[in-house]
Amino acid sequence: MTINLFSDTQTRPTDAMRAAMASAEVGDEQRKADPTVNELQERMADLLGKERAIFFPTGTMCNLVAIAAHTTHGDSIVLEHSGHVLRSETSGAAAVSGCVIETIRGERGMFTVEQLNEVMTPGNQYAPPTRLVCLEQTHNFAGGTVWPLDRYSTVADAAHDAGVVVHTDGARLMNAVVASGASAEAWAAPVDTIWVDFTKGLGAPTGAVLAGDDEVMERAWLLKHRFGGAMRQAGIVAAGCLHALDHHVDRLADDHANARRLADGLAELGFTVTPPDTNLVYVDPRPVGLTAKGFATAMASHNIEISTIGDRNRLCTHLDVSTADVDAALDAVRAVLAEGPTDGLTAAPPAYDG
Ligand SMILES: *Cc1c(COP(=O)(O)O)cnc(C)c1O
C-alpha cells in the first residue's frame, strides 16, 4: 500500500461522500436551477458572512475570476513573493487580466503594513495603480502558515485605507479556522472576496466556492460563464462539498496533529523542518546528505509519495493518512537514511532565501 503524502489533493471520496453524491438532487447549475449547488452556495455565503457565494470547478478559477472581477488591464496587484497566484497558476492574472504583479518578500508568507505601504501607489502617467492585494490563508509555499487574525486584519485595513481591494486565496481556509480557532466569517470579514477549496483537506473530488458582496459577485458570475466554468448538473459534485462541510472540518485537527508528529520525527532525524502550523510539512533534506529529488525518489522506492518543491520536500497530511501511516513513513525515512545518498550527493549546507 502506498502512503500518499504528496498532497491533500490526493484524497479519495469516502463511501459516505460517494453515497451523498449519488443521491444528490440536481438541476441546471448554469440556470441557477441546481438545488444542491444552491444549497452549498447559501451555506457558504452564510459561513463566510458574505452576501453571495458562487460554486466553481476549481480554486484556480476562483482566483482567476476574482482578479478579473476586481481589476482592469494594466492594473497592479500585490502578492507575497511565493504566493500561489504567482507561482502556480500559469500566469492567469497576467495573461487573462493583464495585471502587473508587485511582490512583497514576506516572512512565513506574511508581510507588514509598512511593506505594503511601500509598494501601493495610486498610479500616475508612468506607474500602474495598485488595485488589489491578494492574501493567502493558509500560505502554501511558506509552509501552510496561518496569518494571525490581528495582523491579517491590519494589512487588509491598510489596503482599504489606500482604496485598494483585498482578495483572500483561502484554498486551505478551513485549516486556518481549525488551527486558529477564529471562524471562517472572522477571516472573511476584513476582505472583499475569499474562497475555500473543497479538494484539499476537505476531501471532496471537485469544487471551490468564492464569496463576496452582490456587486462583485455579479461580475464574477458573468466571468465564470465567460471562462467556461458554468456547469450543468453540478449538484453531483456540490453534494460532496456539502458532505465535507458536515463531516470533514473538525477532523482537520487530526491532520495538524499528524503533521506535527511527522515534523518532530523528521527534525529528530536531522532534517531542517519548517515547524508546521497546519497540515503541510516542508523539509530541507540537505543536512542529512540528500537532495530533495533524491529523497523523494528514495521514499517512492518505499512506497511513500512526497513532493519536491525547489530544494525542499513537502509532506502533506490529510484524510487518507493515519497516525500509523505517519509512523510508517518515519520508518521509511530511517531506512532511506540507512541506505545513504542514491544520487551521489553529499551534504551541502542549506541556503534558504526565504
Ligand atoms: C491548490 C491551491 C490553489 C488552486 O486550487 P485548485 O482547486 O487546485 O485549482 C490555489 N491556491 C492555493 C494556496 C492552493 O493551495
PDBQT file of the ligand as one rigid body, heavy atoms in Angstrom, charges set to zero:
ROOT
HETATM    1  C1  LIG A 401      -4.424  24.250  -4.556  1.00  0.00    +0.000 C 
HETATM    2  C2  LIG A 401      -4.324  25.726  -4.416  1.00  0.00    +0.000 A 
HETATM    3  C3  LIG A 401      -4.921  26.581  -5.346  1.00  0.00    +0.000 A 
HETATM    4  C4  LIG A 401      -5.614  26.064  -6.586  1.00  0.00    +0.000 C 
HETATM    5  O1  LIG A 401      -6.738  25.307  -6.308  1.00  0.00    +0.000 OA
HETATM    6  P1  LIG A 401      -7.237  24.169  -7.348  1.00  0.00    +0.000 P 
HETATM    7  O2  LIG A 401      -8.549  23.762  -6.781  1.00  0.00    +0.000 OA
HETATM    8  O3  LIG A 401      -6.196  23.107  -7.334  1.00  0.00    +0.000 OA
HETATM    9  O4  LIG A 401      -7.363  24.825  -8.681  1.00  0.00    +0.000 OA
HETATM   10  C5  LIG A 401      -4.819  27.940  -5.146  1.00  0.00    +0.000 A 
HETATM   11  N1  LIG A 401      -4.183  28.435  -4.078  1.00  0.00    +0.000 NA
HETATM   12  C6  LIG A 401      -3.592  27.665  -3.151  1.00  0.00    +0.000 A 
HETATM   13  C7  LIG A 401      -2.914  28.284  -1.982  1.00  0.00    +0.000 C 
HETATM   14  C8  LIG A 401      -3.638  26.284  -3.297  1.00  0.00    +0.000 A 
HETATM   15  O5  LIG A 401      -3.030  25.505  -2.392  1.00  0.00    +0.000 OA
ENDROOT
TORSDOF 0
